[in-house]
């Protein structure tokens, strides 16, 4: 079971340190990933935060969803598990 949280509707100026301090009130922050556009490298306005327990995730969701941070109301919810992506680099078998 994943302890990741989706954090959306973020201000493009929000920094990792600020996001970390918000979530540390609910549990140990194991990782933060700011999602960037593959082509431009620009921040897309959402992130994923991994906490140390399911209880911390639930508490953070209740405490931070709708909270105004840097002029924007955050959308905070438990991240959905993503199915594995198909491997496009499959081994190729050649017949001789």
C-alpha positions in Angstrom: 0.0 0.0 0.0 1.3 3.4 -1.0 1.5 6.3 1.4 1.6 8.9 -1.5 -0.5 12.0 -1.6 -1.4 14.0 -4.7 -1.1 17.8 -4.2 -2.7 19.8 -6.9 -3.6 23.4 -7.8 -0.2 24.5 -6.5 1.2 28.0 -7.1 4.1 27.7 -9.6 6.3 29.6 -7.1 5.8 27.2 -4.2 9.1 25.6 -3.1 9.8 22.1 -1.8 10.9 23.4 1.6 7.5 25.1 2.1 5.6 22.0 1.0 7.7 19.8 3.3 7.0 22.0 6.3 3.3 21.8 5.7 3.3 18.0 5.5 5.8 17.4 8.4 3.0 18.5 10.8 1.3 15.2 9.9 4.2 12.7 9.7 7.6 12.1 8.5 8.0 13.2 4.8 9.9 10.4 3.0 9.9 12.1 -0.5 8.5 14.9 -2.5 8.3 14.9 -6.3 7.4 18.1 -8.2 6.0 17.0 -11.6 7.6 18.7 -14.6 6.7 18.8 -18.3 8.9 16.3 -20.2 9.5 18.7 -23.1 9.9 22.1 -21.4 11.1 21.0 -17.9 8.6 23.5 -16.4 6.7 22.7 -13.2 3.1 21.5 -14.0 1.5 22.7 -10.8 1.2 19.4 -8.9 3.4 17.2 -6.8 3.4 13.9 -4.9 4.4 13.7 -1.3 5.2 10.3 0.4 4.5 10.1 4.1 5.6 7.4 6.6 2.1 5.9 7.4 -1.5 5.6 6.2 -2.6 7.5 9.3 -0.4 10.5 8.3 -1.8 10.4 4.8 -5.4 10.5 6.1 -4.6 13.3 8.6 -2.8 15.4 5.9 -5.6 14.9 3.5 -8.1 16.2 6.1 -5.9 19.0 7.3 -4.6 20.4 4.0 -7.3 19.8 1.4 -8.6 23.3 0.5 -5.9 25.1 2.5 -4.7 28.3 0.9 -1.0 28.2 0.2 0.8 30.9 -1.7 -2.6 32.3 -2.9 -4.0 29.0 -4.2 -6.3 26.4 -2.6 -4.6 23.1 -2.5 -6.2 19.9 -3.7 -4.9 17.1 -1.5 -5.9 13.5 -1.8 -4.4 10.0 -1.5 -2.7 9.2 -4.8 -4.2 6.4 -6.8 -2.0 3.5 -7.5 -0.9 3.6 -11.2 -0.8 0.3 -13.1 2.7 -0.5 -14.4 3.5 0.9 -17.8 4.1 -1.5 -20.6 7.8 -2.1 -21.4 8.4 -0.7 -24.9 12.0 -2.0 -24.8 11.1 -5.7 -24.8 13.8 -8.2 -25.6 13.8 -8.9 -29.3 14.1 -12.5 -30.4 15.7 -13.2 -33.7 15.4 -16.5 -35.5 18.5 -17.6 -37.4 
